[in-house]
Amino acid sequence: MKFKYVIVGAGLAGLTMAERIANVMNEKVLVIEKRSHIGGNVYDSYNDDGILIHNYGPHIFHTNDKGVYQYLSKFTKWNDFWHRVLTYVDGNLVPMPITVETINKLYKLNLSCSQVEEFLKEQAEDISEIKTSRDVALSKVGRDIYEKIFETYTRKQWGVDPGDLDTSVISRIPIRLNRDTRYFADKYQGMPSHGYTRMCENMVANKNIKIMLNTDYKEVIDQIEYDKMIYTGPTDEFYNYKHGKLSYRSIQFQFETFDKEEFQEAPVVNYPNDYDYTRITEFKKLTWQEHKKTTICKEFPCSEGEPYYPFPTKDCKARFALYEEDMKKEENVLFLGRLAEYRYYNMDAVVRRALDLFLEVSS
Ligand SMILES: Cc1cc2nc3c(=O)[nH]c(=O)nc-3n(C[C@H](O)[C@H](O)[C@H](O)COP(=O)(O)OP(=O)(O)OC[C@H]3O[C@@H](n4cnc5c(N)ncnc54)[C@H](O)[C@@H]3O)c2cc1C
């Protein structure tokens, strides 16, 4: 059988492209995926106790992109979910991101919104040239909050001191000078009512789409006839590491089930200073599933394992720039997604990228 398109990787990037090619262009597409399931990192499944878990860590959909929200809403309904995160500091659970409530709880104060603004200004350090994530945090919240909330968490997450990390890492964490304790401020937020995997299955329910699981594309690609490839796997692997390996941060997920209905106060609790894990997620608080037991997941960041977060060091950026030169020369391969483009994408951003790429391809 000949395919117009072969897609490597059945994550959200690959599946969005497959869905568009099959439904809009009415062309045949083959998706090759090395894991035993579709969905990539958004994959969720029922564990042995019948509790829906996110196998690759908690995924919360949030976006201001109406087009992406409308697109995914064709394949799922949503639970009206607003994410909340608490952080365990000095024996207290305080809301994240930093809000007026966080400051008041942390310092046992009762300040108004404008007083918190003043408080943070007094704490903030005057740093002439902001070069690292530590500079960003110190200039926004000062040393005490930096040490309580950001320093050790960042070291656990990335394995290096915030002073050695790009400004992009900590600047993503918003500070809110109000009492809104929702984690995200985006207009559209939710959980697919029957899970991400069901949403993904609905995306590819088209006879034009064939899916080959448990297969590294390199094992079979020579025997497949196709016109164009859309590659969503790691770029360095595609080029047999000719410019060296790109670094990623990985995570080991440790799941535990308890014979009680509830484990913790919020869907996610961060542990910046205590324990080796960074955070604990309680899935029932994300999915609203009713069950007598509850399953949690502890996250232990590490350098070896599945590539999850691109490591934003200068060396890796330079190495990727060399791969980018090669990518531009490819005539029959399009690179898409968080591995191929070596950048962190949220779910909405990767779907937007795929929808835009499809428009380019189909025009
Ligand atoms: C721990 C964690 C938490 C996250 N939480 C959120 C969140 O709360 N909200 C949010 O919006 N986003 C979140 N994200 C980001 C989200 O997971 C990504 O946006 C999304 O998964 C990107 O999709 P993708 O298709 O680019 O990559 P992936 O999902 O990684 O898909 C790529 C696929 O390619 C396959 N592949 C790789 N190499 C080969 C090969 N040689 N042959 C065949 N197949 C191959 C892989 O197995 C994988 O299935 C989170 C990410 C992580 C890691």
The ligand as an SDF file (V2000), in Angstrom:
LIG
                    3D

 53 58  0  0  0  0  0  0  0  0999 V2000
    5.4640   15.7080   32.8200 C   0  0  0  0  0  0  0  0  0  0  0  0
    4.7810   16.5560   31.7880 C   0  0  0  0  0  0  0  0  0  0  0  0
    3.6420   17.2660   32.1410 C   0  0  0  0  0  0  0  0  0  0  0  0
    2.9980   18.0540   31.1950 C   0  0  0  0  0  0  0  0  0  0  0  0
    1.8800   18.7460   31.5820 N   0  0  0  0  0  0  0  0  0  0  0  0
    1.2580   19.5130   30.6860 C   0  0  0  0  0  0  0  0  0  0  0  0
    0.0850   20.2420   31.0650 C   0  0  0  0  0  0  0  0  0  0  0  0
   -0.3550   20.1790   32.2190 O   0  0  0  0  0  0  0  0  0  0  0  0
   -0.5290   21.0160   30.1300 N   0  0  0  0  0  0  0  0  0  0  0  0
   -0.0610   21.1050   28.8330 C   0  0  0  0  0  0  0  0  0  0  0  0
   -0.6740   21.8180   28.0260 O   0  0  0  0  0  0  0  0  0  0  0  0
    1.0310   20.4070   28.4390 N   0  0  0  0  0  0  0  0  0  0  0  0
    1.6980   19.6220   29.3280 C   0  0  0  0  0  0  0  0  0  0  0  0
    2.7990   18.9100   28.9310 N   0  0  0  0  0  0  0  0  0  0  0  0
    3.2590   19.0170   27.5250 C   0  0  0  0  0  0  0  0  0  0  0  0
    2.5970   17.9720   26.5960 C   0  0  0  0  0  0  0  0  0  0  0  0
    2.9110   16.6760   27.0450 O   0  0  0  0  0  0  0  0  0  0  0  0
    3.1340   18.2100   25.1790 C   0  0  0  0  0  0  0  0  0  0  0  0
    2.6620   19.4390   24.7040 O   0  0  0  0  0  0  0  0  0  0  0  0
    2.7070   17.1660   24.1440 C   0  0  0  0  0  0  0  0  0  0  0  0
    2.8860   15.8760   24.6220 O   0  0  0  0  0  0  0  0  0  0  0  0
    3.5530   17.3470   22.8960 C   0  0  0  0  0  0  0  0  0  0  0  0
    3.1220   16.4450   21.9070 O   0  0  0  0  0  0  0  0  0  0  0  0
    4.1470   15.8980   20.8200 P   0  0  0  0  0  0  0  0  0  0  0  0
    3.3470   15.1060   19.8680 O   0  0  0  0  0  0  0  0  0  0  0  0
    5.0050   16.9830   20.3100 O   0  0  0  0  0  0  0  0  0  0  0  0
    5.1540   14.9460   21.6470 O   0  0  0  0  0  0  0  0  0  0  0  0
    4.9430   13.5170   22.3080 P   0  0  0  0  0  0  0  0  0  0  0  0
    3.6860   13.4710   23.0710 O   0  0  0  0  0  0  0  0  0  0  0  0
    6.2070   13.1980   23.0470 O   0  0  0  0  0  0  0  0  0  0  0  0
    4.8250   12.5310   21.0470 O   0  0  0  0  0  0  0  0  0  0  0  0
    5.9610   12.1040   20.2940 C   0  0  0  0  0  0  0  0  0  0  0  0
    5.7900   10.6180   20.0250 C   0  0  0  0  0  0  0  0  0  0  0  0
    6.8190   10.1960   19.1280 O   0  0  0  0  0  0  0  0  0  0  0  0
    7.1650    8.8630   19.4680 C   0  0  0  0  0  0  0  0  0  0  0  0
    8.4800    8.5460   18.9170 N   0  0  0  0  0  0  0  0  0  0  0  0
    9.6770    9.0860   19.2640 C   0  0  0  0  0  0  0  0  0  0  0  0
   10.6600    8.5060   18.5500 N   0  0  0  0  0  0  0  0  0  0  0  0
   10.0900    7.5780   17.7280 C   0  0  0  0  0  0  0  0  0  0  0  0
   10.5940    6.6520   16.7830 C   0  0  0  0  0  0  0  0  0  0  0  0
   11.9220    6.5340   16.5390 N   0  0  0  0  0  0  0  0  0  0  0  0
    9.7250    5.8450   16.1070 N   0  0  0  0  0  0  0  0  0  0  0  0
    8.3790    5.9160   16.3740 C   0  0  0  0  0  0  0  0  0  0  0  0
    7.8570    6.7800   17.2860 N   0  0  0  0  0  0  0  0  0  0  0  0
    8.6950    7.5970   17.9600 C   0  0  0  0  0  0  0  0  0  0  0  0
    7.1480    8.8950   20.9960 C   0  0  0  0  0  0  0  0  0  0  0  0
    7.0560    7.5930   21.5360 O   0  0  0  0  0  0  0  0  0  0  0  0
    5.9240    9.7660   21.2830 C   0  0  0  0  0  0  0  0  0  0  0  0
    4.7700    8.9960   21.4740 O   0  0  0  0  0  0  0  0  0  0  0  0
    3.5010   18.1410   29.8670 C   0  0  0  0  0  0  0  0  0  0  0  0
    4.6400   17.4200   29.5180 C   0  0  0  0  0  0  0  0  0  0  0  0
    5.2890   16.6400   30.4530 C   0  0  0  0  0  0  0  0  0  0  0  0
    6.5290   15.8910   30.0700 C   0  0  0  0  0  0  0  0  0  0  0  0
  1  2  1  0
  2  3  1  0
  2 52  2  0
  3  4  2  0
  4  5  1  0
  4 50  1  0
  5  6  2  0
  6  7  1  0
  6 13  1  0
  7  8  2  0
  7  9  1  0
  9 10  1  0
 10 11  2  0
 10 12  1  0
 12 13  2  0
 13 14  1  0
 14 15  1  0
 14 50  1  0
 15 16  1  0
 16 17  1  0
 16 18  1  0
 18 19  1  0
 18 20  1  0
 20 21  1  0
 20 22  1  0
 22 23  1  0
 23 24  1  0
 24 25  2  0
 24 26  1  0
 24 27  1  0
 27 28  1  0
 28 29  2  0
 28 30  1  0
 28 31  1  0
 31 32  1  0
 32 33  1  0
 33 34  1  0
 33 48  1  0
 34 35  1  0
 35 36  1  0
 35 46  1  0
 36 37  1  0
 36 45  1  0
 37 38  2  0
 38 39  1  0
 39 40  1  0
 39 45  2  0
 40 41  1  0
 40 42  2  0
 42 43  1  0
 43 44  2  0
 44 45  1  0
 46 47  1  0
 46 48  1  0
 48 49  1  0
 50 51  2  0
 51 52  1  0
 52 53  1  0
M  END
$$$$
